[in-house]
Amino acid sequence: MKQSDHSWLSIAALIAVGVVVLGSVVSLYVQTWLPMLIVAVVVGLVLVISAASVAILDRFWRTPQPWECPFCGYDRRGLLSSAACPECGRAPDAMRR
């Protein structure tokens, strides 16, 4: 995955954690704590599940560029064609489909 893919995933995860924490803190001070806690947990779970599913589906549906390792996505530009991938250690013959 590219660095930009990780940044939006990190932002979505932080928002989800923030919603759950905020809902939990607010629920401590309000008498209607159970509905607010349920809403916070549901919204947090929806955000986490959607961000994780998009990341997983993107990993399986994305076609790697010719210079990328098809297994880990490492940018192999500048490496010899016979060199193993430094990120995952796969040999070049295992990369051919």
Secondary structure, 3 states (H helix, E strand, C coil): CCHHHHHHHHHHHHHHHHHHHHHHHHHHHCCCHHHHHHHHHHHHHHHHHHHHHHHHHHHHHCCCCCCECCCCCCECCCCCCCCCCCCCCCCHHHHCC
